[in-house]
Amino acid sequence: MQLYYFETPNARRPCAIARHLGLDVDFIHVDLRAGAHRSDAFRTINPNGRVPALADGEHRLWEGRAIMFYLVRKAGSDLWPRDPLAQAEVMKWMTWDAAHFSRHATTLFFERAIKPAFGLGAPDETAIEEATRFFHSFAAVLDDHLEGRDHLVGDGLTLADFSVAAVLPNAREAQLPLGRYPQIRRWHEALMALEAWRQPWPEARQSFAA
């Protein structure tokens, strides 16, 4: 399998899963700064021209959460629980994350980190203000849920934890306002103890900022 990535929150999800499960994956860096994602060769992997993407034989898969699910199921890992209710809970948090929490956190990351790094102009303060307001709304939901819990679903790690936390390693670059959310900070500090989460990238690639 070949997993195509750049050091962004979306790619962290499947890269961390692959490393956490010890899967036999070739990590292929797609240099977004050089426009490699727009090449004809890469668009045969993902016609959307985005990372992450996965090639497994003749099969092509894109969208980070779908790749996570594929890798976990392929490995037979309990990161995808067997109980139908627990499965529904994992899907609930993953879809909630895509629609709400990471959606607005990623906007802050884009405006404050991606734009300066790629020369895309000044941050849009209106977009930042709106994303910050929504971030607080949904971070409060997450913080309340994590009270007394070590994981989002059940008693162990699941895909939900890897999905929802994806932007948090870039909290500094995104200037995420996490000060009033101690449960989120506690939960993510525990995730950072996992080598695969702390260092999902191969070689010496540490983070987007690096």
C-alpha positions as CSV (number, residue, x, y, z in Angstrom):
1,M,0.0,0.0,0.0
2,Q,1.1,3.5,-0.7
3,L,-0.2,6.3,1.5
4,Y,0.2,9.8,0.1
5,Y,0.5,12.6,2.6
6,F,1.6,16.1,3.5
7,E,2.0,17.3,7.1
8,T,-1.6,18.5,7.7
9,P,-4.3,17.5,10.1
10,N,-6.3,15.6,7.4
11,A,-3.3,13.4,6.6
12,R,-2.3,12.9,10.2
13,R,-5.4,10.7,10.7
14,P,-4.5,7.8,8.4
15,C,-0.7,8.2,8.8
16,A,-1.1,7.9,12.6
17,I,-3.4,4.9,12.2
18,A,-0.9,3.2,9.8
19,R,2.0,3.7,12.2
20,H,-0.1,2.8,15.3
21,L,-1.1,-0.5,13.8
22,G,2.4,-1.2,12.3
23,L,1.0,-1.7,8.8
24,D,3.2,-2.3,5.8
25,V,2.7,1.0,4.2
26,D,4.9,3.1,1.9
27,F,4.6,6.7,2.9
28,I,4.9,9.0,-0.1
29,H,5.3,12.7,0.6
30,V,3.3,15.0,-1.8
31,D,5.0,18.4,-1.8
32,L,2.0,20.8,-1.8
33,R,4.3,23.8,-1.9
34,A,5.8,22.5,-5.2
35,G,2.3,21.8,-6.6
36,A,2.8,18.0,-6.7
37,H,-0.8,17.5,-5.9
38,R,-1.8,19.1,-9.2
39,S,0.3,16.8,-11.3
40,D,-1.3,14.4,-13.8
41,A,0.4,11.5,-12.0
42,F,-1.1,12.3,-8.7
43,R,-4.5,13.0,-10.1
44,T,-4.6,9.3,-11.2
45,I,-4.4,8.5,-7.5
46,N,-6.9,11.2,-6.3
47,P,-8.6,13.2,-9.1
48,N,-9.5,15.9,-6.5
49,G,-5.8,16.7,-6.2
50,R,-5.8,16.5,-2.4
51,V,-4.0,14.5,0.3
52,P,-4.3,12.1,1.9
53,A,-4.8,9.3,-0.6
54,L,-4.2,5.6,-0.6
55,A,-3.3,3.1,-3.4
56,D,-3.7,-0.6,-2.5
57,G,-3.0,-2.6,-5.6
58,E,-5.5,-1.4,-8.2
59,H,-7.7,0.2,-5.6
60,R,-7.6,4.0,-5.0
61,L,-9.1,5.6,-2.0
62,W,-9.2,9.2,-0.8
63,E,-10.7,11.1,2.1
64,G,-8.8,10.7,5.4
65,R,-11.6,9.2,7.5
66,A,-12.4,6.7,4.8
67,I,-8.7,5.7,4.6
68,M,-8.6,5.3,8.4
69,F,-11.6,3.0,8.3
70,Y,-10.1,0.9,5.5
71,L,-6.8,0.5,7.3
72,V,-8.4,-0.4,10.6
73,R,-10.8,-3.0,9.0
74,K,-7.9,-4.4,6.9
75,A,-5.9,-4.9,10.1
76,G,-8.8,-6.3,12.0
77,S,-8.1,-3.8,14.8
78,D,-10.5,-3.0,17.7
79,L,-10.1,0.7,16.9
80,W,-13.4,-0.2,15.1
81,P,-15.4,-1.8,17.8
82,R,-17.5,-5.0,17.2
83,D,-20.6,-3.9,19.2
84,P,-23.1,-2.2,16.9
85,L,-24.0,0.5,19.4
86,A,-20.3,1.3,19.9
87,Q,-19.9,1.4,16.1
88,A,-22.7,3.9,15.9
89,E,-21.1,6.0,18.6
90,V,-17.8,6.1,16.8
91,M,-19.6,7.1,13.5
92,K,-21.5,9.8,15.5
93,W,-18.3,11.4,16.7
94,M,-16.6,11.1,13.4
95,T,-19.4,12.7,11.4
96,W,-19.9,15.4,14.2
97,D,-16.2,16.1,13.9
98,A,-16.3,16.5,10.1
99,A,-19.3,18.8,10.3
100,H,-18.5,20.8,13.3
101,F,-15.3,20.5,15.5
102,S,-12.5,19.9,13.0
103,R,-14.4,21.9,10.4
104,H,-14.0,25.2,12.3
105,A,-10.6,24.3,13.8
106,T,-9.3,23.6,10.3
107,T,-10.5,27.0,9.2
108,L,-8.4,28.6,11.9
109,F,-5.5,26.5,10.9
110,F,-5.9,27.4,7.2
111,E,-6.2,31.1,7.9
112,R,-3.4,31.3,10.4
113,A,-0.9,28.7,9.1
114,I,-1.6,27.5,5.6
115,K,-2.2,31.0,4.1
116,P,1.1,32.5,5.3
117,A,3.1,29.3,4.5
118,F,1.7,29.1,0.9
119,G,1.6,32.9,0.2
120,L,-2.2,32.9,-0.1
121,G,-2.7,36.3,1.2
122,A,-3.7,37.8,4.6
123,P,-5.9,35.9,7.0
124,D,-9.6,36.6,6.6
125,E,-10.6,38.1,9.9
126,T,-14.3,37.6,9.3
127,A,-13.7,33.9,8.7
128,I,-11.5,33.7,11.8
129,E,-14.2,35.4,13.9
130,E,-16.9,33.1,12.7
131,A,-14.8,29.9,13.0
132,T,-13.7,31.0,16.6
133,R,-17.4,31.4,17.6
134,F,-18.4,28.0,16.3
135,F,-15.2,26.4,17.7
136,H,-16.1,27.5,21.2
137,S,-19.7,26.2,20.8
138,F,-18.5,22.7,19.7
139,A,-15.4,22.6,21.9
140,A,-17.8,23.0,24.9
141,V,-19.7,20.0,23.8
142,L,-16.6,17.9,23.5
143,D,-15.2,19.1,26.8
144,D,-18.4,18.2,28.6
145,H,-18.4,14.8,27.0
146,L,-14.8,14.1,28.1
147,E,-15.5,14.8,31.8
148,G,-14.6,11.6,33.6
149,R,-13.6,9.8,30.3
150,D,-10.2,8.9,28.9
151,H,-11.7,8.1,25.4
152,L,-14.5,9.4,23.3
153,V,-16.2,6.0,23.1
154,G,-16.0,3.1,25.6
155,D,-12.9,2.2,27.6
156,G,-10.3,2.3,24.8
157,L,-9.0,4.0,21.8
158,T,-11.2,4.1,18.7
159,L,-11.2,5.8,15.3
160,A,-13.2,8.5,17.0
161,D,-10.2,9.7,19.1
162,F,-7.9,9.7,16.1
163,S,-10.5,11.6,14.0
164,V,-11.6,14.3,16.4
165,A,-8.1,15.1,17.7
166,A,-6.5,15.7,14.3
167,V,-6.1,19.5,14.5
168,L,-5.0,19.6,18.1
169,P,-1.3,18.9,17.5
170,N,-1.4,22.1,15.4
171,A,-3.2,24.1,18.1
172,R,-0.3,26.6,18.4
173,E,-0.1,27.3,14.7
174,A,-3.9,27.6,14.5
175,Q,-4.1,29.6,17.7
176,L,-6.9,27.4,18.9
177,P,-8.5,28.9,22.0
178,L,-8.3,25.9,24.3
179,G,-7.7,27.7,27.5
180,R,-11.2,27.1,28.9
181,Y,-11.3,23.4,27.9
182,P,-9.3,21.4,30.4
183,Q,-10.8,18.1,29.5
184,I,-9.9,18.4,25.8
185,R,-6.3,19.3,26.8
186,R,-6.1,16.4,29.2
187,W,-7.4,14.0,26.6
188,H,-5.1,15.2,24.0
189,E,-2.1,15.1,26.3
190,A,-2.8,11.4,26.7
191,L,-3.0,10.9,23.0
192,M,0.4,12.7,22.6
193,A,1.9,9.9,24.7
194,L,1.3,7.6,21.7
195,E,4.4,7.7,19.5
196,A,2.3,7.2,16.4
197,W,0.2,10.2,17.2
198,R,3.0,12.4,18.3
199,Q,5.1,11.4,15.2
200,P,2.9,10.1,12.4
201,W,5.3,11.2,9.7
202,P,8.1,9.1,8.4
203,E,11.8,10.2,8.3
204,A,12.5,13.5,10.1
205,R,9.2,15.2,9.2
206,Q,7.8,16.4,12.5
207,S,4.9,18.7,11.7
208,F,3.4,21.1,9.3
209,A,5.5,23.9,10.8
210,A,8.7,21.9,10.2
